[in-house]
């Protein structure tokens, strides 16, 4: 547990950031009156997400590996963060839907149907807590893997190969 203390800390920071991002989206109207722009706006969460991985791997390099970290060590650290974030994703989705934005699913279902993008049944099948929990777990693993692979290139020590 001591070996992954830094990863646990940064995974919790990541989850807190995601909850804050959901609150921001809701506050700016992207879960109701601006819902048509939600798919575009939500992509900007990549900026703080990548920043957190950078800070996490720099923290790991500085405070665990004493300034010398290989690509593999950085990648594994990022992967551990991703697995923890994925494990916490069901809880974070529940908090988002139950407390931050409980009207999101009805709003997005209505928009998807009224814009002709989906039938009522398709929208209800896609926009629900079970579906979003599944998507968030898979998304955390896939995006975390990719982010870790790229960030580790830049964060590894120069003396490492």
Residue frames as a rotation matrix with the C-alpha (Angstrom) as fourth column:
UNK 1
0.568 0.823 0.000 0.00
0.823 -0.568 0.000 0.00
0.000 0.000 -1.000 0.00
UNK 2
0.377 -0.516 -0.769 2.88
0.212 -0.760 0.614 2.34
-0.902 -0.395 -0.177 0.80
UNK 3
-0.618 -0.684 0.388 4.22
0.484 0.059 0.873 1.82
-0.620 0.727 0.294 -2.73
UNK 4
-0.482 0.505 0.716 1.03
0.754 -0.178 0.632 3.18
0.447 0.844 -0.295 -4.30
UNK 5
-0.105 0.400 -0.910 0.26
0.804 -0.505 -0.314 5.94
-0.585 -0.765 -0.269 -1.81
UNK 6
-0.711 -0.221 -0.667 1.04
-0.132 -0.890 0.436 8.62
-0.691 0.398 0.604 -4.42
UNK 7
-0.917 0.398 -0.016 -1.19
0.088 0.241 0.967 6.92
0.389 0.885 -0.256 -7.01
UNK 8
-0.227 0.863 -0.452 -4.09
0.967 0.254 -0.002 6.70
0.113 -0.437 -0.892 -4.55
UNK 9
-0.290 0.058 -0.955 -3.70
0.431 -0.883 -0.185 10.40
-0.854 -0.465 0.232 -3.72
UNK 10
-0.836 -0.113 -0.536 -3.74
-0.358 -0.629 0.690 11.44
-0.415 0.769 0.486 -7.38
UNK 11
-0.760 0.650 -0.018 -6.61
0.460 0.556 0.692 9.10
0.460 0.518 -0.721 -8.27
UNK 12
-0.072 0.734 -0.675 -8.67
0.947 -0.161 -0.277 10.76
-0.312 -0.660 -0.684 -5.52
UNK 13
-0.462 -0.154 -0.873 -7.66
-0.005 -0.984 0.177 14.19
-0.887 0.086 0.454 -6.84
UNK 14
-0.993 0.082 -0.086 -8.73
-0.083 0.044 0.996 13.07
0.085 0.996 -0.037 -10.33
UNK 15
-0.419 0.892 -0.167 -12.14
0.845 0.451 0.287 11.88
0.332 -0.021 -0.943 -9.11
UNK 16
-0.056 0.357 -0.932 -12.64
0.672 -0.677 -0.300 15.14
-0.738 -0.644 -0.202 -7.18
UNK 17
-0.772 -0.267 -0.577 -11.75
-0.212 -0.747 0.630 17.11
-0.599 0.609 0.520 -10.32
UNK 18
-0.879 0.472 0.064 -14.27
0.273 0.390 0.879 15.12
0.391 0.791 -0.472 -12.36
UNK 19
-0.092 0.867 -0.489 -17.01
0.994 0.051 -0.097 15.82
-0.059 -0.495 -0.867 -9.82
UNK 20
-0.209 -0.061 -0.976 -16.07
0.254 -0.967 0.006 19.52
-0.944 -0.247 0.218 -9.85
UNK 21
-0.973 -0.156 -0.170 -16.15
-0.128 -0.248 0.960 19.43
-0.192 0.956 0.221 -13.67
UNK 22
-0.531 0.846 0.048 -19.66
0.753 0.445 0.484 17.96
0.388 0.293 -0.874 -13.63
UNK 23
0.101 0.526 -0.844 -20.72
0.812 -0.534 -0.236 20.72
-0.575 -0.662 -0.481 -11.25
UNK 24
-0.589 -0.393 -0.707 -19.16
-0.063 -0.849 0.524 23.29
-0.806 0.353 0.475 -13.61
UNK 25
-0.952 0.269 0.145 -20.96
0.206 0.215 0.955 21.84
0.225 0.939 -0.260 -16.65
UNK 26
-0.152 0.943 -0.295 -24.24
0.976 0.190 0.103 21.86
0.153 -0.272 -0.950 -14.73
UNK 27
-0.015 0.095 -0.995 -23.67
0.579 -0.811 -0.086 25.43
-0.815 -0.577 -0.043 -13.46
UNK 28
-0.755 -0.357 -0.550 -22.90
-0.205 -0.668 0.715 26.70
-0.623 0.652 0.432 -16.98
UNK 29
0.109 0.952 -0.284 -26.11
-0.719 -0.122 -0.684 25.15
-0.686 0.279 0.671 -18.34
UNK 30
-0.493 -0.381 -0.782 -24.60
-0.849 0.405 0.339 22.31
0.187 0.831 -0.524 -20.38
UNK 31
-0.971 0.232 0.049 -26.93
0.210 0.938 -0.277 19.81
-0.111 -0.259 -0.960 -18.70
UNK 32
-0.080 0.993 -0.088 -30.10
0.625 -0.019 -0.780 21.71
-0.777 -0.117 -0.619 -19.55
UNK 33
0.685 0.532 -0.497 -30.52
-0.004 -0.680 -0.733 24.88
-0.728 0.505 -0.464 -21.66
UNK 34
0.241 -0.672 -0.700 -27.19
-0.950 -0.311 -0.028 24.41
-0.198 0.672 -0.713 -23.52
UNK 35
0.318 -0.103 0.943 -27.41
-0.251 0.949 0.189 20.63
-0.914 -0.297 0.276 -23.73
UNK 36
0.983 0.059 0.175 -26.91
0.151 0.292 -0.944 20.68
-0.107 0.955 0.278 -27.51
UNK 37
0.532 -0.840 0.106 -23.39
-0.563 -0.445 -0.697 22.04
0.632 0.311 -0.709 -26.90
UNK 38
0.701 -0.208 0.682 -22.56
-0.594 0.360 0.720 19.54
-0.395 -0.909 0.129 -24.15
UNK 39
0.848 -0.403 0.345 -20.72
0.475 0.866 -0.156 17.03
-0.236 0.296 0.925 -26.39
UNK 40
0.455 -0.700 0.550 -18.32
0.308 -0.456 -0.835 19.78
0.836 0.549 0.008 -27.52
UNK 41
0.429 -0.257 0.866 -17.80
-0.684 -0.718 0.126 21.47
0.590 -0.647 -0.484 -24.15
UNK 42
0.913 0.005 0.408 -17.24
-0.324 0.616 0.718 18.26
-0.248 -0.788 0.564 -22.19
UNK 43
0.729 -0.683 0.035 -14.12
0.532 0.534 -0.658 17.51
0.431 0.498 0.752 -24.25
UNK 44
0.299 -0.626 0.720 -12.30
-0.371 -0.771 -0.517 20.35
0.879 -0.112 -0.463 -22.49
UNK 45
0.878 0.005 0.479 -12.09
-0.458 0.305 0.835 18.13
-0.142 -0.952 0.270 -19.39
UNK 46
0.755 -0.655 -0.040 -9.08
0.553 0.668 -0.497 16.61
0.353 0.353 0.867 -21.14
UNK 47
0.227 -0.706 0.672 -7.00
-0.167 -0.707 -0.687 19.65
0.960 0.044 -0.278 -20.12
UNK 48
0.210 -0.187 0.960 -7.23
-0.968 -0.177 0.177 19.21
0.137 -0.966 -0.218 -16.34
UNK 49
0.960 0.160 0.228 -7.21
-0.194 0.971 0.136 15.41
-0.199 -0.175 0.964 -16.78
UNK 50
0.603 -0.797 0.016 -3.85
0.444 0.319 -0.838 15.41
0.663 0.513 0.546 -18.57
UNK 51
0.098 -0.555 0.826 -2.49
-0.539 -0.727 -0.425 18.00
0.837 -0.404 -0.370 -16.13
UNK 52
0.628 0.185 0.756 -3.33
-0.768 0.307 0.562 15.73
-0.128 -0.933 0.335 -13.20
UNK 53
0.944 -0.322 0.072 -1.48
0.329 0.930 -0.165 12.81
-0.014 0.179 0.984 -14.80
UNK 54
0.311 -0.868 0.387 1.54
0.165 -0.352 -0.921 15.06
0.936 0.351 0.034 -15.41
UNK 55
0.129 -0.221 0.967 1.57
-0.837 -0.548 -0.013 16.29
0.532 -0.807 -0.255 -11.81
UNK 56
0.866 0.257 0.430 1.03
-0.459 0.749 0.478 12.74
-0.199 -0.611 0.766 -10.53
UNK 57
0.808 -0.589 -0.010 3.94
0.517 0.717 -0.468 11.27
0.282 0.373 0.884 -12.46
UNK 58
0.101 -0.767 0.633 6.19
-0.141 -0.641 -0.755 14.19
0.985 -0.013 -0.173 -11.54
UNK 59
0.416 0.147 0.897 5.23
-0.892 -0.127 0.434 13.63
0.178 -0.981 0.078 -7.89
UNK 60
0.985 -0.033 0.167 6.03
0.001 0.981 0.192 9.92
-0.171 -0.189 0.967 -8.21
UNK 61
0.517 -0.845 0.133 9.37
0.445 0.133 -0.886 10.63
0.731 0.518 0.445 -9.87
UNK 62
0.004 -0.520 0.854 10.37
-0.437 -0.769 -0.466 13.24
0.899 -0.371 -0.230 -7.28
UNK 63
0.051 0.130 0.990 9.08
-0.986 -0.149 0.070 11.67
0.157 -0.980 0.121 -4.07
UNK 64
0.838 0.238 0.490 9.24
-0.351 0.924 0.152 7.93
-0.417 -0.299 0.858 -4.67
UNK 65
0.782 -0.551 0.293 11.99
0.616 0.608 -0.502 7.40
0.099 0.572 0.814 -7.25
UNK 66
0.382 -0.649 -0.658 14.16
0.433 -0.503 0.748 10.27
-0.817 -0.570 0.089 -5.93
UNK 67
0.267 -0.182 -0.946 14.25
-0.545 -0.839 0.008 12.06
-0.795 0.513 -0.323 -9.29
UNK 68
-0.721 -0.537 -0.437 15.10
-0.672 0.388 0.631 9.07
-0.169 0.749 -0.641 -11.47
UNK 69
0.046 0.826 0.562 12.17
-0.259 0.554 -0.792 7.33
-0.965 -0.109 0.239 -13.16
UNK 70
-0.911 -0.319 0.261 12.09
0.118 0.405 0.907 5.15
-0.395 0.857 -0.331 -16.27
UNK 71
-0.609 0.720 -0.334 9.35
-0.694 -0.279 0.664 5.19
0.385 0.636 0.669 -18.87
UNK 72
-0.366 0.453 -0.813 8.11
0.213 0.891 0.400 1.81
0.906 -0.027 -0.423 -17.59
UNK 73
-0.717 0.065 -0.694 7.92
0.695 0.003 -0.719 3.05
-0.044 -0.998 -0.047 -13.98
UNK 74
-0.854 0.399 -0.334 6.01
-0.359 -0.917 -0.176 6.15
-0.376 -0.030 0.926 -15.08
UNK 75
-0.508 0.672 -0.539 3.66
-0.553 0.225 0.802 4.15
0.660 0.705 0.258 -17.27
UNK 76
-0.446 0.318 -0.837 2.91
0.565 0.825 0.012 1.66
0.694 -0.467 -0.548 -14.49
UNK 77
-0.849 0.125 -0.513 2.27
0.385 -0.518 -0.764 4.49
-0.361 -0.846 0.391 -12.04
UNK 78
-0.715 0.597 -0.363 -0.19
-0.692 -0.676 0.252 6.07
-0.096 0.431 0.897 -14.48
UNK 79
-0.443 0.534 -0.720 -1.82
-0.201 0.724 0.660 2.71
0.874 0.437 -0.213 -15.07
UNK 80
-0.672 0.173 -0.720 -2.33
0.712 0.421 -0.562 2.23
0.206 -0.890 -0.406 -11.32
UNK 81
-0.835 0.394 -0.383 -3.98
-0.190 -0.861 -0.471 5.66
-0.516 -0.321 0.794 -11.13
UNK 82
-0.585 0.605 -0.540 -6.24
-0.725 -0.092 0.683 4.67
0.363 0.791 0.492 -14.03
UNK 83
-0.507 0.372 -0.777 -7.30
0.308 0.921 0.240 1.42
0.805 -0.118 -0.582 -12.37
UNK 84
-0.749 0.226 -0.623 -8.14
0.604 -0.155 -0.782 3.23
-0.273 -0.962 -0.020 -9.12
UNK 85
-0.752 0.495 -0.436 -10.09
-0.546 -0.838 -0.011 5.92
-0.370 0.230 0.900 -11.01
UNK 86
-0.527 0.558 -0.642 -11.96
-0.442 0.465 0.767 3.18
0.726 0.688 0.002 -12.90
UNK 87
-0.611 0.262 -0.747 -12.77
0.633 0.728 -0.263 1.42
0.475 -0.634 -0.610 -9.62
UNK 88
-0.697 0.317 -0.644 -14.15
0.390 -0.586 -0.710 4.69
-0.602 -0.746 0.285 -8.22
UNK 89
-0.964 0.261 -0.052 -16.09
-0.185 -0.517 0.836 5.56
0.192 0.815 0.546 -11.39
UNK 90
-0.325 0.913 -0.246 -19.36
0.610 0.401 0.683 3.86
0.723 0.072 -0.687 -10.39
UNK 91
-0.046 0.268 -0.962 -19.46
0.945 -0.302 -0.129 5.88
-0.325 -0.915 -0.239 -7.15
UNK 92
-0.762 -0.301 -0.573 -18.55
0.162 -0.946 0.282 9.10
-0.627 0.122 0.769 -8.94
UNK 93
-0.838 0.537 0.099 -21.26
0.060 -0.090 0.994 8.53
0.543 0.839 0.043 -11.58
UNK 94
-0.087 0.825 -0.559 -23.79
0.898 0.307 0.314 7.85
0.431 -0.475 -0.767 -8.84
UNK 95
-0.266 -0.084 -0.960 -22.84
0.697 -0.705 -0.131 11.07
-0.666 -0.704 0.246 -7.03
UNK 96
-0.978 -0.142 -0.153 -23.02
-0.006 -0.714 0.700 13.02
-0.208 0.686 0.697 -10.29
UNK 97
-0.648 0.762 -0.008 -26.45
0.141 0.130 0.981 11.75
0.749 0.634 -0.191 -11.28
UNK 98
0.033 0.717 -0.697 -28.06
0.895 0.289 0.340 11.64
0.445 -0.635 -0.632 -7.85
UNK 99
0.238 0.004 -0.971 -26.70
0.818 -0.540 0.198 14.85
-0.524 -0.842 -0.132 -6.34
UNK 100
-0.654 -0.584 -0.480 -25.04
0.250 -0.767 0.591 17.14
-0.713 0.267 0.648 -8.89
UNK 101
-0.687 0.349 -0.637 -27.33
-0.709 -0.511 0.485 16.86
-0.156 0.785 0.599 -11.90
UNK 102
-0.588 0.484 0.648 -30.33
0.094 0.837 -0.540 14.56
-0.804 -0.257 -0.537 -11.35
UNK 103
0.488 0.837 -0.246 -32.18
-0.144 -0.201 -0.969 16.09
-0.861 0.509 0.023 -14.33
UNK 104
-0.391 -0.738 -0.550 -29.38
-0.690 -0.159 0.706 15.32
-0.608 0.656 -0.447 -16.80
UNK 105
-0.869 0.017 0.495 -30.78
0.246 0.882 0.401 12.03
-0.430 0.471 -0.770 -18.12
UNK 106
0.170 0.975 0.146 -34.33
0.703 -0.017 -0.711 13.31
-0.690 0.223 -0.688 -18.73
UNK 107
0.453 -0.038 -0.891 -32.88
-0.339 -0.931 -0.133 16.42
-0.824 0.362 -0.435 -20.42
UNK 108
-0.552 -0.755 -0.353 -30.45
-0.641 0.114 0.759 14.57
-0.533 0.645 -0.547 -22.66
UNK 109
-0.628 0.438 0.644 -33.06
0.546 0.837 -0.037 11.94
-0.555 0.328 -0.764 -23.55
UNK 110
0.465 0.847 -0.258 -35.52
0.432 -0.472 -0.769 14.67
-0.773 0.246 -0.585 -24.55
UNK 111
0.202 -0.467 -0.861 -32.86
-0.654 -0.719 0.237 16.43
-0.729 0.515 -0.451 -26.61
UNK 112
-0.792 -0.570 0.220 -31.71
-0.255 0.636 0.728 13.23
-0.555 0.520 -0.649 -28.37
UNK 113
-0.334 0.763 0.553 -35.30
0.765 0.563 -0.314 12.36
-0.551 0.318 -0.771 -29.29
UNK 114
0.583 0.648 -0.490 -36.45
0.292 -0.730 -0.618 15.87
-0.758 0.217 -0.615 -30.26
UNK 115
0.028 -0.649 -0.760 -33.37
-0.702 -0.554 0.448 16.44
-0.712 0.521 -0.471 -32.43
UNK 116
0.809 0.406 -0.426 -34.06
-0.588 0.541 -0.601 13.17
-0.013 0.736 0.677 -34.27
UNK 117
-0.170 -0.972 -0.163 -30.76
-0.933 0.211 -0.290 11.59
0.317 0.103 -0.943 -33.26
UNK 118
-0.990 -0.115 -0.079 -32.38
-0.078 0.926 -0.370 8.67
0.115 -0.360 -0.926 -31.41
UNK 119
-0.036 0.982 -0.184 -35.72
0.051 0.186 0.981 7.07
0.998 0.026 -0.056 -30.78
UNK 120
0.433 0.281 0.856 -37.12
-0.794 -0.330 0.510 7.24
0.426 -0.901 0.081 -27.26
UNK 121
0.999 -0.021 0.042 -36.12
0.000 0.903 0.431 3.61
-0.047 -0.430 0.902 -26.62
UNK 122
0.396 -0.914 0.093 -32.59
0.627 0.195 -0.755 4.12
0.671 0.357 0.649 -27.96
UNK 123
-0.044 -0.384 0.922 -32.10
-0.335 -0.864 -0.376 7.26
0.941 -0.325 -0.091 -25.86
UNK 124
0.646 0.347 0.680 -33.41
-0.746 0.098 0.659 5.59
0.162 -0.933 0.322 -22.70
UNK 125
0.941 -0.319 -0.110 -31.16
0.323 0.946 0.016 2.59
0.099 -0.050 0.994 -23.36
UNK 126
0.152 -0.945 0.291 -28.08
0.617 -0.139 -0.775 4.78
0.772 0.297 0.562 -23.74
UNK 127
-0.418 -0.272 0.867 -28.67
-0.305 -0.857 -0.416 7.61
0.856 -0.438 0.275 -21.27
UNK 128
0.803 0.596 -0.001 -29.01
-0.201 0.273 0.941 5.87
0.561 -0.755 0.339 -17.93
UNK 129
0.538 -0.602 0.590 -26.87
-0.819 -0.208 0.534 5.25
-0.199 -0.771 -0.605 -14.85
UNK 130
0.598 -0.305 0.742 -25.98
0.108 0.947 0.302 1.66
-0.794 -0.100 0.599 -15.71
UNK 131
0.765 -0.278 0.581 -24.79
0.619 0.070 -0.782 2.65
0.177 0.958 0.226 -19.19
UNK 132
0.695 -0.493 0.523 -22.83
-0.371 -0.869 -0.326 5.64
0.615 0.033 -0.787 -17.89
UNK 133
0.599 -0.504 0.622 -21.17
-0.570 0.276 0.773 3.56
-0.562 -0.818 -0.122 -15.17
UNK 134
0.618 -0.346 0.706 -20.04
0.553 0.830 -0.077 1.06
-0.559 0.438 0.704 -17.81
UNK 135
0.736 -0.304 0.605 -18.83
0.437 -0.469 -0.768 3.84
0.517 0.829 -0.213 -20.12
UNK 136
0.734 -0.456 0.504 -16.96
-0.620 -0.753 0.222 5.61
0.278 -0.475 -0.835 -17.30
UNK 137
0.588 -0.538 0.604 -15.13
-0.188 0.636 0.749 2.46
-0.787 -0.554 0.272 -16.20
UNK 138
0.509 -0.376 0.774 -14.06
0.813 0.504 -0.290 1.59
-0.281 0.777 0.563 -19.75
UNK 139
0.785 -0.165 0.597 -13.27
0.207 -0.838 -0.505 5.24
0.584 0.520 -0.624 -20.51
UNK 140
0.775 -0.515 0.365 -11.12
-0.598 -0.411 0.688 5.59
-0.204 -0.752 -0.627 -17.39
UNK 141
0.442 -0.620 0.649 -9.13
0.217 0.775 0.593 2.50
-0.871 -0.121 0.477 -18.33
UNK 142
0.468 -0.230 0.853 -8.69
0.883 0.157 -0.443 3.32
-0.032 0.961 0.276 -22.02
UNK 143
0.764 -0.157 0.625 -8.04
0.060 -0.948 -0.312 7.05
0.642 0.276 -0.715 -21.66
UNK 144
0.806 -0.489 0.333 -5.88
-0.464 -0.172 0.869 6.46
-0.368 -0.855 -0.365 -18.59
UNK 145
0.456 -0.628 0.630 -3.79
0.576 0.748 0.329 3.92
-0.678 0.213 0.703 -20.49
UNK 146
0.473 -0.238 0.848 -3.29
0.786 -0.320 -0.529 6.29
0.398 0.917 0.035 -23.42
UNK 147
0.846 -0.128 0.517 -2.59
-0.262 -0.945 0.195 9.30
0.464 -0.300 -0.834 -21.20
UNK 148
0.744 -0.585 0.323 -0.14
-0.186 0.282 0.941 7.31
-0.641 -0.761 0.101 -19.09
UNK 149
0.441 -0.571 0.693 1.68
0.819 0.571 -0.052 6.05
-0.366 0.590 0.719 -22.18
UNK 150
0.469 -0.225 0.854 2.13
0.546 -0.687 -0.480 9.56
0.695 0.691 -0.199 -23.55
UNK 151
0.857 -0.107 0.504 2.81
-0.395 -0.764 0.509 11.44
0.330 -0.636 -0.698 -20.29
UNK 152
0.784 -0.583 0.213 5.42
0.192 0.553 0.811 8.87
-0.590 -0.595 0.546 -19.20
UNK 153
0.438 -0.629 0.643 7.45
0.853 0.065 -0.518 9.73
0.284 0.775 0.565 -22.31
UNK 154
0.308 -0.240 0.921 7.81
0.095 -0.955 -0.281 13.34
0.947 0.174 -0.271 -21.16
UNK 155
0.771 0.088 0.631 8.12
-0.574 -0.334 0.748 12.73
0.277 -0.939 -0.207 -17.42
UNK 156
0.832 -0.516 -0.204 10.76
0.548 0.823 0.152 10.01
0.089 -0.238 0.967 -17.43
UNK 157
0.517 -0.745 -0.420 14.23
-0.028 -0.506 0.862 11.02
-0.855 -0.434 -0.283 -16.34
UNK 158
0.704 -0.308 -0.641 16.58
-0.710 -0.339 -0.617 12.09
-0.027 0.889 -0.457 -19.11
UNK 159
-0.337 -0.929 0.156 19.17
-0.927 0.356 0.115 9.56
-0.163 -0.106 -0.981 -17.93
UNK 160
-0.166 0.366 0.916 16.76
-0.145 0.910 -0.389 6.66
-0.975 -0.198 -0.098 -18.41
UNK 161
-0.896 -0.125 -0.426 16.19
-0.436 0.073 0.897 4.84
-0.081 0.989 -0.120 -21.72
